[in-house]
Amino acid sequence: MTAASTTPTRSRRHTVIDSPYGPLTLVATDGVLAGLYMTDQRHRPPEETFGEPDPGPFAEVIRQLDAYFAGELREFTLPLHLDGTPFQRTVWAQLQRIPYGETRSYGELAEILGKPGASRAVGLANGKNPVGIIVPCHRVIGASGSLTGYGGGLDRKQQLLAFENGTQDTVQALF
């Protein structure tokens, strides 16, 4: 006889919305945003892990994303369910502290985290961010100011930074 599992089953739901940067797949775990994925995104989980299609859990997420893309919102105030290692979650929390329109280098983030030699580890954690745009990994750049890797593609990173800096007159769809 097998004992019943005491691990609760997590409910996963998803929906796809349009954005100026192409379709965005939103994923919720137990009704809380756990993923925001762009098309052709590096480290995008398999679609079968997204759960059933259901726009229900995403009304506030969509409202805030719409306000952000309209230039009316600079800081997201959403509950997030971020699955990752303790170090990854620490990096992702620090990403959320980078103000709208500003950037930080991987090395600067490593220094802030008290791990000055960990810029590569910060970069790897940044690349695994499951909630792009809202957890603004696009605001992290190379030490020289160069636009280094971005899971959504360097074109999108450049467009997001230009949008936030006000150097882009209008957000134009890339895809």
Accessible surface in RSA format (square Angstrom, percent):
REM  Atomic radii and reference values for relative SASA: ProtOr
REM  Chains: A
REM  Algorithm: Lee & Richards
REM  Probe-radius: 1.40
REM  Slices: 20
REM RES _ NUM      All-atoms   Total-Side   Main-Chain    Non-polar    All polar
REM                ABS   REL    ABS   REL    ABS   REL    ABS   REL    ABS   REL
RES MET A   1   246.63 127.7 154.31 102.1  92.32 219.8 131.17 111.5 115.46 153.0
RES THR A   2   129.97  92.4 103.40 104.8  26.57  63.3  72.25  97.0  57.72  87.3
RES ALA A   3    93.00  85.5  64.28  99.2  28.72  65.3  75.11 105.8  17.89  47.4
RES ALA A   4    94.20  86.6  65.80 101.5  28.40  64.6  76.30 107.4  17.90  47.4
RES SER A   5    92.97  78.6  55.55  74.1  37.42  86.2  53.48 113.9  39.49  55.3
RES THR A   6   134.69  95.8 103.99 105.4  30.70  73.2  79.74 107.1  54.95  83.1
RES THR A   7   106.08  75.4  88.89  90.1  17.18  41.0  59.87  80.4  46.21  69.9
RES PRO A   8   104.84  76.4  87.97  80.2  16.87  61.3  99.08  81.8   5.76  35.8
RES THR A   9   134.68  95.8 102.98 104.4  31.70  75.6  75.16 100.9  59.53  90.0
RES ARG A  10   132.12  55.5 113.98  58.1  18.15  43.2  33.20  45.4  98.93  60.0
RES SER A  11    51.11  43.2  42.70  57.0   8.41  19.4  39.93  85.0  11.18  15.7
RES ARG A  12    66.16  27.8  61.32  31.3   4.84  11.5  31.14  42.6  35.02  21.2
RES ARG A  13    81.28  34.1  81.28  41.4   0.00   0.0   8.55  11.7  72.73  44.1
RES HIS A  14    29.98  16.4  29.98  20.8   0.00   0.0  12.08  12.4  17.90  20.8
RES THR A  15    20.15  14.3  16.17  16.4   3.97   9.5   4.22   5.7  15.93  24.1
RES VAL A  16    86.30  56.8  60.51  54.8  25.79  62.1  60.51  52.6  25.79  69.9
RES ILE A  17    24.13  13.7  18.84  14.0   5.29  12.8  24.13  17.4   0.00   0.0
RES ASP A  18   128.68  90.1 107.70 107.2  20.98  49.6  35.63  83.9  93.05  92.8
RES SER A  19    16.86  14.2   0.00   0.0  16.86  38.8   6.93  14.8   9.93  13.9
RES PRO A  20    31.85  23.2  24.78  22.6   7.06  25.7  31.32  25.9   0.52   3.3
RES TYR A  21     0.00   0.0   0.00   0.0   0.00   0.0   0.00   0.0   0.00   0.0
RES GLY A  22     4.36   5.4   0.00   N/A   4.36   5.4   4.36  12.0   0.00   0.0
RES PRO A  23    48.43  35.3  47.35  43.2   1.08   3.9  47.42  39.1   1.01   6.3
RES LEU A  24     0.00   0.0   0.00   0.0   0.00   0.0   0.00   0.0   0.00   0.0
RES THR A  25     6.13   4.4   6.08   6.2   0.05   0.1   1.28   1.7   4.85   7.3
RES LEU A  26     0.00   0.0   0.00   0.0   0.00   0.0   0.00   0.0   0.00   0.0
RES VAL A  27     0.44   0.3   0.44   0.4   0.00   0.0   0.44   0.4   0.00   0.0
RES ALA A  28     1.15   1.1   0.93   1.4   0.23   0.5   0.93   1.3   0.23   0.6
RES THR A  29     1.95   1.4   1.43   1.4   0.53   1.3   1.43   1.9   0.53   0.8
RES ASP A  30    72.18  50.6  47.36  47.1  24.82  58.7  33.74  79.4  38.44  38.3
RES GLY A  31    47.26  58.3   0.00   N/A  47.26  58.3  21.36  58.6  25.91  58.0
RES VAL A  32    45.66  30.0  44.07  39.9   1.59   3.8  45.66  39.7   0.00   0.0
RES LEU A  33     5.52   3.1   0.51   0.4   5.02  12.6   0.79   0.6   4.73  12.7
RES ALA A  34     9.43   8.7   3.56   5.5   5.88  13.4   3.68   5.2   5.75  15.2
RES GLY A  35     0.42   0.5   0.00   N/A   0.42   0.5   0.42   1.2   0.00   0.0
RES LEU A  36     0.25   0.1   0.15   0.1   0.09   0.2   0.15   0.1   0.09   0.3
RES TYR A  37    13.70   6.4  13.58   7.7   0.12   0.3   2.85   2.1  10.85  13.4
RES MET A  38     2.84   1.5   2.84   1.9   0.00   0.0   2.71   2.3   0.12   0.2
RES THR A  39    44.73  31.8  42.91  43.5   1.82   4.3  41.12  55.2   3.61   5.5
RES ASP A  40   140.62  98.5 101.76 101.3  38.86  91.9  40.83  96.1  99.79  99.5
RES GLN A  41    24.55  13.7  14.87  10.9   9.67  23.0   1.06   2.3  23.48  17.8
RES ARG A  42   124.04  52.1 113.30  57.8  10.74  25.6  58.60  80.1  65.45  39.7
RES HIS A  43    92.85  50.7  58.52  40.7  34.33  87.8  48.16  49.6  44.69  52.0
RES ARG A  44    58.35  24.5  34.49  17.6  23.85  56.8  19.78  27.0  38.57  23.4
RES PRO A  45    36.82  26.8  28.82  26.3   8.00  29.1  35.36  29.2   1.46   9.1
RES PRO A  46    74.43  54.2  62.76  57.2  11.66  42.4  74.30  61.3   0.13   0.8
RES GLU A  47   109.77  63.0 101.44  76.7   8.32  19.8  42.44  82.1  67.33  55.0
RES GLU A  48   149.57  85.9 112.71  85.3  36.86  87.8  70.52 136.4  79.05  64.5
RES THR A  49    59.62  42.4  48.09  48.7  11.53  27.5  55.99  75.2   3.62   5.5
RES PHE A  50     0.83   0.4   0.83   0.5   0.00   0.0   0.83   0.5   0.00   0.0
RES GLY A  51    28.84  35.6   0.00   N/A  28.84  35.6  19.15  52.6   9.69  21.7
RES GLU A  52   110.44  63.4 109.60  82.9   0.85   2.0  36.52  70.6  73.92  60.4
RES PRO A  53    99.81  72.7  80.57  73.4  19.24  69.9  80.68  66.6  19.13 118.9
RES ASP A  54    49.59  34.7  47.16  46.9   2.43   5.8  10.72  25.2  38.87  38.8
RES PRO A  55    90.69  66.1  85.80  78.2   4.88  17.8  85.91  70.9   4.78  29.7
RES GLY A  56    55.32  68.2   0.00   N/A  55.32  68.2  36.19  99.3  19.13  42.8
RES PRO A  57    42.30  30.8  12.46  11.4  29.83 108.4  25.93  21.4  16.37 101.7
RES PHE A  58     0.40   0.2   0.40   0.2   0.00   0.0   0.40   0.2   0.00   0.0
RES ALA A  59    75.87  69.8  62.48  96.4  13.39  30.5  69.89  98.4   5.98  15.8
RES GLU A  60    76.86  44.1  72.08  54.5   4.78  11.4  47.89  92.6  28.97  23.7
RES VAL A  61     9.01   5.9   8.99   8.1   0.02   0.1   8.99   7.8   0.02   0.1
RES ILE A  62    47.49  27.0  47.49  35.4   0.00   0.0  47.49  34.2   0.00   0.0
RES ARG A  63   132.60  55.7 126.61  64.5   5.98  14.2  71.03  97.1  61.57  37.3
RES GLN A  64     2.30   1.3   2.30   1.7   0.00   0.0   0.24   0.5   2.06   1.6
RES LEU A  65     0.61   0.3   0.61   0.4   0.00   0.0   0.61   0.4   0.00   0.0
RES ASP A  66    82.84  58.0  76.69  76.3   6.16  14.6  27.86  65.6  54.98  54.8
RES ALA A  67    16.66  15.3  13.26  20.5   3.40   7.7  16.13  22.7   0.52   1.4
RES TYR A  68     0.21   0.1   0.21   0.1   0.00   0.0   0.21   0.2   0.00   0.0
RES PHE A  69    25.75  12.9  14.03   8.7  11.73  30.5  14.43   8.8  11.32  32.4
RES ALA A  70    66.13  60.8  28.73  44.3  37.40  85.1  41.39  58.3  24.75  65.6
RES GLY A  71    41.11  50.7   0.00   N/A  41.11  50.7  14.97  41.1  26.14  58.5
RES GLU A  72   137.53  79.0  99.69  75.4  37.83  90.1  43.70  84.5  93.82  76.6
RES LEU A  73    33.79  18.8  31.62  22.6   2.17   5.4  33.60  23.6   0.19   0.5
RES ARG A  74   153.66  64.5 142.72  72.8  10.94  26.1  47.85  65.4 105.81  64.1
RES GLU A  75   128.11  73.6 119.43  90.4   8.69  20.7  40.17  77.7  87.94  71.8
RES PHE A  76    30.78  15.4  10.33   6.4  20.45  53.2  10.33   6.3  20.45  58.5
RES THR A  77   102.06  72.6  78.80  79.9  23.26  55.4  70.13  94.2  31.93  48.3
RES LEU A  78    23.58  13.1   2.78   2.0  20.80  52.3   4.87   3.4  18.70  50.3
RES PRO A  79    98.21  71.6  84.26  76.8  13.94  50.7  96.17  79.4   2.03  12.6
RES LEU A  80    43.69  24.3  11.74   8.4  31.95  80.3  11.74   8.2  31.95  86.0
RES HIS A  81    38.90  21.3  34.81  24.2   4.09  10.5  18.91  19.5  19.99  23.3
RES LEU A  82    32.10  17.9  18.30  13.1  13.80  34.7  18.45  13.0  13.66  36.8
RES ASP A  83    99.78  69.9  84.61  84.2  15.16  35.9  37.30  87.8  62.48  62.3
RES GLY A  84    26.39  32.5   0.00   N/A  26.39  32.5  14.47  39.7  11.91  26.7
RES THR A  85    73.34  52.2  68.51  69.5   4.83  11.5  69.60  93.5   3.74   5.7
RES PRO A  86    97.39  71.0  93.92  85.6   3.47  12.6  95.92  79.2   1.46   9.1
RES PHE A  87    56.50  28.3  49.92  30.9   6.58  17.1  54.19  32.9   2.31   6.6
RES GLN A  88    35.58  19.9  35.58  26.0   0.00   0.0   4.93  10.5  30.65  23.2
RES ARG A  89   106.52  44.7 101.81  51.9   4.71  11.2  33.18  45.3  73.34  44.4
RES THR A  90    66.25  47.1  60.62  61.5   5.63  13.4  40.33  54.2  25.93  39.2
RES VAL A  91     0.14   0.1   0.14   0.1   0.00   0.0   0.14   0.1   0.00   0.0
RES TRP A  92     2.43   1.0   2.43   1.2   0.00   0.0   2.43   1.3   0.00   0.0
RES ALA A  93    37.92  34.9  34.17  52.7   3.75   8.5  35.47  49.9   2.46   6.5
RES GLN A  94    21.59  12.1  21.59  15.8   0.00   0.0   0.18   0.4  21.41  16.2
RES LEU A  95     0.00   0.0   0.00   0.0   0.00   0.0   0.00   0.0   0.00   0.0
RES GLN A  96    80.43  45.0  56.17  41.0  24.26  57.8  18.85  40.1  61.58  46.7
RES ARG A  97   156.46  65.7 132.25  67.4  24.21  57.6  56.16  76.8 100.30  60.8
RES ILE A  98     3.97   2.3   1.49   1.1   2.48   6.0   2.19   1.6   1.78   4.8
RES PRO A  99    58.33  42.5  47.63  43.4  10.70  38.9  58.33  48.2   0.00   0.0
RES TYR A 100    32.02  14.9  15.72   8.9  16.30  42.4   8.02   6.0  24.00  29.6
RES GLY A 101    22.45  27.7   0.00   N/A  22.45  27.7   7.60  20.9  14.85  33.3
RES GLU A 102    76.47  43.9  71.81  54.3   4.66  11.1  30.23  58.5  46.24  37.8
RES THR A 103    44.96  32.0  31.02  31.4  13.94  33.2  12.06  16.2  32.90  49.7
RES ARG A 104    61.69  25.9  60.91  31.1   0.78   1.9   9.23  12.6  52.46  31.8
RES SER A 105    13.45  11.4  12.98  17.3   0.48   1.1   7.27  15.5   6.18   8.7
RES TYR A 106    34.84  16.3  34.64  19.7   0.21   0.5  26.75  20.1   8.09  10.0
RES GLY A 107    26.67  32.9   0.00   N/A  26.67  32.9  23.39  64.2   3.28   7.3
RES GLU A 108    87.84  50.4  83.67  63.3   4.17   9.9  33.57  64.9  54.27  44.3
RES LEU A 109     0.38   0.2   0.38   0.3   0.00   0.0   0.38   0.3   0.00   0.0
RES ALA A 110     0.00   0.0   0.00   0.0   0.00   0.0   0.00   0.0   0.00   0.0
RES GLU A 111   109.97  63.1  95.73  72.4  14.25  33.9  36.38  70.4  73.59  60.1
RES ILE A 112    93.86  53.4  61.45  45.8  32.41  78.1  69.52  50.1  24.34  66.1
RES LEU A 113    34.57  19.3   9.92   7.1  24.65  62.0  15.57  10.9  19.00  51.1
RES GLY A 114    58.50  72.1   0.00   N/A  58.50  72.1  32.67  89.6  25.83  57.9
RES LYS A 115   103.73  50.6  98.59  60.5   5.14  12.2  50.55  45.5  53.18  56.6
RES PRO A 116    87.60  63.8  69.54  63.4  18.06  65.6  69.87  57.7  17.72 110.2
RES GLY A 117    81.68 100.7   0.00   N/A  81.68 100.7  43.76 120.1  37.91  84.9
RES ALA A 118    19.01  17.5  13.73  21.2   5.29  12.0  18.89  26.6   0.12   0.3
RES SER A 119    42.31  35.8  40.79  54.4   1.52   3.5   9.30  19.8  33.01  46.3
RES ARG A 120   208.88  87.7 200.83 102.4   8.05  19.2  79.50 108.7 129.37  78.4
RES ALA A 121    39.95  36.7  34.77  53.7   5.18  11.8  36.61  51.6   3.34   8.9
RES VAL A 122     0.60   0.4   0.60   0.5   0.00   0.0   0.60   0.5   0.00   0.0
RES GLY A 123    21.79  26.9   0.00   N/A  21.79  26.9  13.60  37.3   8.19  18.3
RES LEU A 124   133.51  74.4 128.77  92.1   4.74  11.9 131.34  92.2   2.17   5.8
RES ALA A 125     2.80   2.6   1.06   1.6   1.74   4.0   2.03   2.9   0.77   2.0
RES ASN A 126     9.83   6.8   7.98   7.7   1.85   4.5   0.00   0.0   9.83   9.5
RES GLY A 127    24.01  29.6   0.00   N/A  24.01  29.6  18.37  50.4   5.64  12.6
RES LYS A 128    99.39  48.5  88.11  54.1  11.28  26.8  37.02  33.3  62.36  66.4
RES ASN A 129     6.16   4.2   0.77   0.7   5.39  13.0   0.77   1.9   5.39   5.2
RES PRO A 130    16.06  11.7  14.25  13.0   1.81   6.6  16.06  13.3   0.00   0.0
RES VAL A 131     0.00   0.0   0.00   0.0   0.00   0.0   0.00   0.0   0.00   0.0
RES GLY A 132     4.37   5.4   0.00   N/A   4.37   5.4   4.37  12.0   0.00   0.0
RES ILE A 133     0.89   0.5   0.00   0.0   0.89   2.1   0.00   0.0   0.89   2.4
RES ILE A 134     9.84   5.6   3.17   2.4   6.68  16.1   3.17   2.3   6.68  18.1
RES VAL A 135     0.00   0.0   0.00   0.0   0.00   0.0   0.00   0.0   0.00   0.0
RES PRO A 136     4.25   3.1   4.25   3.9   0.00   0.0   4.25   3.5   0.00   0.0
RES CYS A 137    11.19   8.5  10.97  12.2   0.22   0.5   0.48   1.2  10.71  11.6
RES HIS A 138     0.07   0.0   0.07   0.0   0.00   0.0   0.07   0.1   0.00   0.0
RES ARG A 139    11.27   4.7  11.27   5.7   0.00   0.0   0.00   0.0  11.27   6.8
RES VAL A 140     0.00   0.0   0.00   0.0   0.00   0.0   0.00   0.0   0.00   0.0
RES ILE A 141    26.76  15.2  26.76  19.9   0.00   0.0  26.76  19.3   0.00   0.0
RES GLY A 142     7.21   8.9   0.00   N/A   7.21   8.9   6.55  18.0   0.66   1.5
RES ALA A 143   104.10  95.7  64.47  99.5  39.63  90.1  65.99  92.9  38.11 101.0
RES SER A 144   104.81  88.6  58.84  78.5  45.97 105.9  59.42 126.5  45.39  63.6
RES GLY A 145    42.64  52.6   0.00   N/A  42.64  52.6  21.21  58.2  21.43  48.0
RES SER A 146    54.79  46.3  44.01  58.7  10.79  24.8  45.51  96.9   9.28  13.0
RES LEU A 147    60.58  33.7  44.38  31.7  16.21  40.7  44.38  31.2  16.21  43.6
RES THR A 148    47.96  34.1  41.68  42.3   6.28  15.0  47.96  64.4   0.00   0.0
RES GLY A 149    41.75  51.5   0.00   N/A  41.75  51.5  26.92  73.9  14.83  33.2
RES TYR A 150    14.01   6.5   6.73   3.8   7.28  19.0   9.56   7.2   4.45   5.5
RES GLY A 151    14.87  18.3   0.00   N/A  14.87  18.3   5.31  14.6   9.56  21.4
RES GLY A 152     5.89   7.3   0.00   N/A   5.89   7.3   0.98   2.7   4.92  11.0
RES GLY A 153    32.68  40.3   0.00   N/A  32.68  40.3  31.86  87.4   0.82   1.8
RES LEU A 154    86.01  47.9  78.79  56.4   7.21  18.1  79.05  55.5   6.95  18.7
RES ASP A 155    95.39  66.8  92.01  91.6   3.38   8.0  16.24  38.2  79.14  78.9
RES ARG A 156     5.63   2.4   5.50   2.8   0.12   0.3   0.43   0.6   5.20   3.2
RES LYS A 157     0.20   0.1   0.20   0.1   0.00   0.0   0.00   0.0   0.20   0.2
RES GLN A 158   101.65  56.8 100.43  73.4   1.22   2.9  16.11  34.3  85.55  64.9
RES GLN A 159    48.58  27.2  48.50  35.4   0.08   0.2   0.48   1.0  48.11  36.5
RES LEU A 160     0.00   0.0   0.00   0.0   0.00   0.0   0.00   0.0   0.00   0.0
RES LEU A 161    15.01   8.4  14.96  10.7   0.05   0.1  14.96  10.5   0.05   0.1
RES ALA A 162    24.14  22.2  20.60  31.8   3.54   8.1  23.42  33.0   0.72   1.9
RES PHE A 163    24.76  12.4  17.89  11.1   6.88  17.9  17.89  10.8   6.88  19.7
RES GLU A 164    10.40   6.0   0.18   0.1  10.22  24.3   0.14   0.3  10.26   8.4
RES ASN A 165    80.11  55.2  50.23  48.5  29.88  71.9  16.80  40.4  63.31  61.2
RES GLY A 166    62.29  76.8   0.00   N/A  62.29  76.8  31.51  86.5  30.78  68.9
RES THR A 167   107.02  76.1  70.86  71.8  36.16  86.2  70.82  95.1  36.19  54.7
RES GLN A 168    32.44  18.1  18.20  13.3  14.23  33.9  20.17  42.9  12.27   9.3
RES ASP A 169   148.72 104.2 112.55 112.0  36.16  85.5  36.13  85.0 112.58 112.3
RES THR A 170    86.74  61.7  79.13  80.2   7.62  18.2  72.24  97.0  14.50  21.9
RES VAL A 171    34.35  22.6   9.62   8.7  24.73  59.6   9.62   8.4  24.73  67.1
RES GLN A 172   120.15  67.2 116.31  85.0   3.84   9.1  33.88  72.1  86.27  65.4
RES ALA A 173    73.27  67.4  43.00  66.4  30.28  68.9  43.00  60.6  30.28  80.2
RES LEU A 174    55.04  30.7  26.26  18.8  28.78  72.3  30.38  21.3  24.65  66.3
RES PHE A 175   137.55  68.8  77.63  48.1  59.92 155.9 115.25  69.9  22.30  63.8
END  Absolute sums over single chains surface
CHAIN  1 A     9326.2       6965.4       2360.8       5136.4       4189.8
END  Absolute sums over all chains
TOTAL          9326.2       6965.4       2360.8       5136.4       4189.8
